[in-house]
Amino acid sequence: MKIKEKEFEIVLEDLKSLALQMGAKVRFERGDFKGGYCIVKESKVIVINKLANLQRKVVTLAAALKELGIEEIYLPPKIREVIEEMSEVK
């Protein structure tokens, strides 16, 4: 699946919405890190480097969602395909 540069913004928003539905908070922070999924005081948090390019943000968020477990929930086919492909890029 080829994603155009303009579509990355939409995909990022869709993935952020999915994370919220799954009970995870998405935070964009500055720092010397790639980002990913973690648990902070029993809260699910996905931290993404604010300085990363848009594609890297999508890749990080997709990998974190896959780690959270998307197998048991319904996802639109396009979103599932993006998560599967982007999480392999990491």
CYANA upper distance limits for C-alpha pairs under 8 A (distance plus 0.5 A):
  1 MET  CA     81 GLU  CA      8.14
  1 MET  CA     82 VAL  CA      8.04
  1 MET  CA     85 GLU  CA      8.23
  3 ILE  CA      7 GLU  CA      6.75
  3 ILE  CA      8 PHE  CA      7.40
  4 LYS  CA      8 PHE  CA      7.36
  5 GLU  CA      9 GLU  CA      8.47
  6 LYS  CA     10 ILE  CA      8.26
  7 GLU  CA     11 VAL  CA      6.68
  8 PHE  CA     12 LEU  CA      6.46
  8 PHE  CA     54 LEU  CA      7.07
  8 PHE  CA     55 GLN  CA      7.08
  8 PHE  CA     58 VAL  CA      7.64
  9 GLU  CA     13 GLU  CA      6.88
  9 GLU  CA     54 LEU  CA      7.68
 10 ILE  CA     14 ASP  CA      6.73
 11 VAL  CA     15 LEU  CA      6.62
 11 VAL  CA     58 VAL  CA      7.80
 11 VAL  CA     79 ILE  CA      8.19
 12 LEU  CA     16 LYS  CA      6.64
 12 LEU  CA     57 LYS  CA      7.98
 12 LEU  CA     58 VAL  CA      6.09
 12 LEU  CA     61 LEU  CA      8.38
 13 GLU  CA     17 SER  CA      6.72
 14 ASP  CA     18 LEU  CA      6.76
 14 ASP  CA     79 ILE  CA      8.30
 15 LEU  CA     19 ALA  CA      6.68
 15 LEU  CA     58 VAL  CA      8.33
 15 LEU  CA     61 LEU  CA      7.48
 15 LEU  CA     62 ALA  CA      7.62
 15 LEU  CA     79 ILE  CA      8.24
 16 LYS  CA     20 LEU  CA      6.88
 16 LYS  CA     26 VAL  CA      7.15
 16 LYS  CA     61 LEU  CA      8.28
 17 SER  CA     21 GLN  CA      6.81
 18 LEU  CA     22 MET  CA      6.76
 19 ALA  CA     23 GLY  CA      6.91
 19 ALA  CA     24 ALA  CA      5.69
 19 ALA  CA     25 LYS  CA      7.32
 19 ALA  CA     26 VAL  CA      7.61
 19 ALA  CA     65 LEU  CA      7.25
 20 LEU  CA     24 ALA  CA      5.65
 20 LEU  CA     25 LYS  CA      6.50
 20 LEU  CA     26 VAL  CA      8.07
 23 GLY  CA     44 LYS  CA      7.24
 24 ALA  CA     43 SER  CA      7.72
 24 ALA  CA     44 LYS  CA      5.10
 24 ALA  CA     45 VAL  CA      5.80
 24 ALA  CA     46 ILE  CA      7.25
 25 LYS  CA     43 SER  CA      8.41
 25 LYS  CA     44 LYS  CA      6.76
 25 LYS  CA     45 VAL  CA      5.29
 25 LYS  CA     46 ILE  CA      6.60
 26 VAL  CA     45 VAL  CA      6.44
 26 VAL  CA     46 ILE  CA      5.28
 26 VAL  CA     47 VAL  CA      6.52
 26 VAL  CA     48 ILE  CA      7.99
 27 ARG  CA     45 VAL  CA      7.73
 27 ARG  CA     46 ILE  CA      6.66
 27 ARG  CA     47 VAL  CA      5.38
 27 ARG  CA     48 ILE  CA      6.65
 28 PHE  CA     47 VAL  CA      6.40
 28 PHE  CA     48 ILE  CA      5.35
 28 PHE  CA     49 ASN  CA      6.20
 28 PHE  CA     50 LYS  CA      5.40
 29 GLU  CA     47 VAL  CA      7.33
 29 GLU  CA     48 ILE  CA      6.76
 29 GLU  CA     49 ASN  CA      5.78
 29 GLU  CA     50 LYS  CA      5.55
 30 ARG  CA     49 ASN  CA      6.11
 30 ARG  CA     50 LYS  CA      5.78
 30 ARG  CA     51 LEU  CA      6.85
 31 GLY  CA     49 ASN  CA      7.10
 31 GLY  CA     50 LYS  CA      8.49
 31 GLY  CA     51 LEU  CA      8.48
 32 ASP  CA     49 ASN  CA      8.44
 33 PHE  CA     49 ASN  CA      7.07
 34 LYS  CA     48 ILE  CA      7.33
 34 LYS  CA     49 ASN  CA      6.47
 34 LYS  CA     52 ALA  CA      8.48
 34 LYS  CA     60 THR  CA      7.97
 35 GLY  CA     46 ILE  CA      7.86
 35 GLY  CA     47 VAL  CA      5.61
 35 GLY  CA     48 ILE  CA      5.07
 35 GLY  CA     49 ASN  CA      6.32
 35 GLY  CA     60 THR  CA      6.89
 36 GLY  CA     46 ILE  CA      5.94
 36 GLY  CA     47 VAL  CA      5.92
 36 GLY  CA     48 ILE  CA      6.91
 36 GLY  CA     60 THR  CA      6.48
 36 GLY  CA     61 LEU  CA      7.40
 36 GLY  CA     63 ALA  CA      7.93
 36 GLY  CA     64 ALA  CA      5.92
 37 TYR  CA     44 LYS  CA      7.89
 37 TYR  CA     45 VAL  CA      6.39
 37 TYR  CA     46 ILE  CA      4.87
 37 TYR  CA     47 VAL  CA      6.98
 37 TYR  CA     64 ALA  CA      5.52
 37 TYR  CA     65 LEU  CA      8.33
 37 TYR  CA     67 GLU  CA      7.96
 37 TYR  CA     68 LEU  CA      8.18
 38 CYS  CA     44 LYS  CA      6.70
 38 CYS  CA     45 VAL  CA      5.92
 38 CYS  CA     46 ILE  CA      6.72
 38 CYS  CA     47 VAL  CA      8.29
 39 ILE  CA     43 SER  CA      5.90
 39 ILE  CA     44 LYS  CA      5.26
 39 ILE  CA     45 VAL  CA      6.30
 40 VAL  CA     44 LYS  CA      7.06
 40 VAL  CA     45 VAL  CA      7.23
 46 ILE  CA     61 LEU  CA      7.74
 46 ILE  CA     64 ALA  CA      7.25
 48 ILE  CA     52 ALA  CA      8.49
 48 ILE  CA     57 LYS  CA      6.85
 48 ILE  CA     60 THR  CA      7.34
 48 ILE  CA     61 LEU  CA      7.76
 49 ASN  CA     57 LYS  CA      7.74
 52 ALA  CA     56 ARG  CA      6.45
 52 ALA  CA     57 LYS  CA      6.75
 53 ASN  CA     57 LYS  CA      6.88
 54 LEU  CA     58 VAL  CA      6.88
 55 GLN  CA     59 VAL  CA      6.70
 56 ARG  CA     60 THR  CA      6.56
 57 LYS  CA     61 LEU  CA      6.60
 58 VAL  CA     62 ALA  CA      6.43
 58 VAL  CA     86 MET  CA      7.78
 59 VAL  CA     63 ALA  CA      6.67
 59 VAL  CA     83 ILE  CA      8.44
 59 VAL  CA     86 MET  CA      5.42
 59 VAL  CA     87 SER  CA      6.35
 59 VAL  CA     89 VAL  CA      7.34
 59 VAL  CA     90 LYS  CA      6.85
 60 THR  CA     64 ALA  CA      6.71
 60 THR  CA     87 SER  CA      7.78
 60 THR  CA     90 LYS  CA      7.52
 61 LEU  CA     65 LEU  CA      6.65
 62 ALA  CA     66 LYS  CA      6.72
 62 ALA  CA     82 VAL  CA      7.96
 62 ALA  CA     83 ILE  CA      5.22
 62 ALA  CA     84 GLU  CA      8.12
 62 ALA  CA     86 MET  CA      6.53
 62 ALA  CA     87 SER  CA      5.87
 63 ALA  CA     67 GLU  CA      6.74
 63 ALA  CA     83 ILE  CA      7.40
 63 ALA  CA     86 MET  CA      7.46
 63 ALA  CA     87 SER  CA      4.65
 63 ALA  CA     88 GLU  CA      8.11
 63 ALA  CA     90 LYS  CA      7.66
 64 ALA  CA     68 LEU  CA      6.72
 64 ALA  CA     87 SER  CA      8.45
 65 LEU  CA     69 GLY  CA      6.95
 65 LEU  CA     70 ILE  CA      7.26
 65 LEU  CA     83 ILE  CA      8.07
 66 LYS  CA     70 ILE  CA      6.23
 66 LYS  CA     83 ILE  CA      7.37
 66 LYS  CA     84 GLU  CA      8.17
 66 LYS  CA     87 SER  CA      7.65
 70 ILE  CA     74 TYR  CA      8.49
 75 LEU  CA     79 ILE  CA      6.85
 75 LEU  CA     80 ARG  CA      6.35
 76 PRO  CA     80 ARG  CA      6.83
 77 PRO  CA     81 GLU  CA      6.58
 78 LYS  CA     82 VAL  CA      6.70
 79 ILE  CA     83 ILE  CA      6.70
 80 ARG  CA     84 GLU  CA      6.65
 81 GLU  CA     85 GLU  CA      6.58
 82 VAL  CA     86 MET  CA      6.24
 83 ILE  CA     87 SER  CA      6.25
 84 GLU  CA     88 GLU  CA      7.14
 85 GLU  CA     89 VAL  CA      7.36
 86 MET  CA     90 LYS  CA      7.56
